[in-house]
Amino acid sequence: MTEPLWDAQLDACGLNCPLPLLKAKQALHKLESGKVLKVVATDAGSQRDFKVFVEQSDHQMLKSFSDGDRYIYIIQRG
């Protein structure tokens, strides 16, 4: 079995804007620099929120995609 590509995971499904982003900020804060967080959300507005968030922070979006009605973000803490 392969190791996951992230160090922590956040399930923000069912949460509306701005909660997915706020919960992700809290989760990232708990991680060491360089660690990776996977976020799963169902709020379509999270696409815009996470894009702007990583542009304005020292974090890096490693991957962002949708899977049906779920939006997945793989973010490396800066």
C-alpha beads as a LAMMPS data file, in Angstrom:
LAMMPS data file: protein, C-alpha beads

78 atoms
77 bonds

1 atom types
1 bond types

-500.0 500.0 xlo xhi
-500.0 500.0 ylo yhi
-500.0 500.0 zlo zhi

Masses

1 110.0

Atoms # bond

1 1 1 0.000 0.000 0.000
2 1 1 1.334 3.446 -0.889
3 1 1 1.613 6.312 1.571
4 1 1 -0.852 9.201 1.109
5 1 1 0.525 12.308 -0.556
6 1 1 -0.628 14.519 2.310
7 1 1 0.052 14.778 6.036
8 1 1 -3.430 15.818 7.195
9 1 1 -6.925 15.806 5.764
10 1 1 -9.887 18.117 6.360
11 1 1 -13.452 17.171 5.475
12 1 1 -15.315 20.438 4.914
13 1 1 -18.226 18.830 3.052
14 1 1 -21.562 20.447 3.820
15 1 1 -19.979 23.653 5.118
16 1 1 -20.810 26.918 3.377
17 1 1 -18.521 29.862 2.654
18 1 1 -16.420 30.985 4.488
19 1 1 -16.202 27.932 6.797
20 1 1 -14.210 25.611 4.480
21 1 1 -11.473 28.234 4.172
22 1 1 -11.498 29.114 7.876
23 1 1 -11.218 25.448 8.874
24 1 1 -8.398 24.984 6.328
25 1 1 -6.518 27.979 7.767
26 1 1 -6.788 26.450 11.247
27 1 1 -5.603 23.053 9.992
28 1 1 -2.661 24.581 8.100
29 1 1 -1.654 26.537 11.202
30 1 1 -1.285 23.251 13.104
31 1 1 1.038 21.774 10.453
32 1 1 4.779 22.289 10.219
33 1 1 6.167 24.199 7.251
34 1 1 6.375 21.979 4.171
35 1 1 3.612 19.612 5.306
36 1 1 0.631 19.000 3.038
37 1 1 -3.092 19.345 3.769
38 1 1 -5.873 17.779 1.705
39 1 1 -9.194 19.626 1.884
40 1 1 -12.470 18.212 0.558
41 1 1 -15.355 20.692 0.241
42 1 1 -18.766 20.828 -1.420
43 1 1 -19.213 24.610 -1.556
44 1 1 -18.610 25.821 -5.136
45 1 1 -17.497 29.206 -3.763
46 1 1 -14.527 27.488 -2.162
47 1 1 -12.830 27.379 -5.586
48 1 1 -12.504 31.150 -5.639
49 1 1 -11.736 31.402 -1.915
50 1 1 -8.876 28.893 -1.933
51 1 1 -7.360 30.326 -5.129
52 1 1 -7.221 33.828 -3.650
53 1 1 -6.049 32.539 -0.275
54 1 1 -2.965 30.764 -1.635
55 1 1 -2.134 33.716 -3.915
56 1 1 -2.078 35.999 -0.871
57 1 1 -0.194 33.637 1.450
58 1 1 3.086 31.759 1.492
59 1 1 1.242 28.445 1.038
60 1 1 1.308 26.591 -2.294
61 1 1 -1.602 24.922 -4.078
62 1 1 -0.121 21.632 -5.263
63 1 1 -3.341 20.444 -6.861
64 1 1 -6.951 21.569 -7.168
65 1 1 -9.707 19.607 -8.886
66 1 1 -13.356 18.606 -8.691
67 1 1 -14.750 15.110 -8.334
68 1 1 -18.485 15.239 -8.961
69 1 1 -19.902 17.691 -6.423
70 1 1 -16.726 17.667 -4.319
71 1 1 -13.829 20.109 -4.621
72 1 1 -10.424 18.841 -3.581
73 1 1 -7.444 21.039 -2.678
74 1 1 -3.947 19.814 -1.904
75 1 1 -2.102 22.651 -0.141
76 1 1 1.478 22.735 1.099
77 1 1 2.097 24.916 4.129
78 1 1 4.572 27.706 3.494

Bonds

1 1 1 2
2 1 2 3
3 1 3 4
4 1 4 5
5 1 5 6
6 1 6 7
7 1 7 8
8 1 8 9
9 1 9 10
10 1 10 11
11 1 11 12
12 1 12 13
13 1 13 14
14 1 14 15
15 1 15 16
16 1 16 17
17 1 17 18
18 1 18 19
19 1 19 20
20 1 20 21
21 1 21 22
22 1 22 23
23 1 23 24
24 1 24 25
25 1 25 26
26 1 26 27
27 1 27 28
28 1 28 29
29 1 29 30
30 1 30 31
31 1 31 32
32 1 32 33
33 1 33 34
34 1 34 35
35 1 35 36
36 1 36 37
37 1 37 38
38 1 38 39
39 1 39 40
40 1 40 41
41 1 41 42
42 1 42 43
43 1 43 44
44 1 44 45
45 1 45 46
46 1 46 47
47 1 47 48
48 1 48 49
49 1 49 50
50 1 50 51
51 1 51 52
52 1 52 53
53 1 53 54
54 1 54 55
55 1 55 56
56 1 56 57
57 1 57 58
58 1 58 59
59 1 59 60
60 1 60 61
61 1 61 62
62 1 62 63
63 1 63 64
64 1 64 65
65 1 65 66
66 1 66 67
67 1 67 68
68 1 68 69
69 1 69 70
70 1 70 71
71 1 71 72
72 1 72 73
73 1 73 74
74 1 74 75
75 1 75 76
76 1 76 77
77 1 77 78
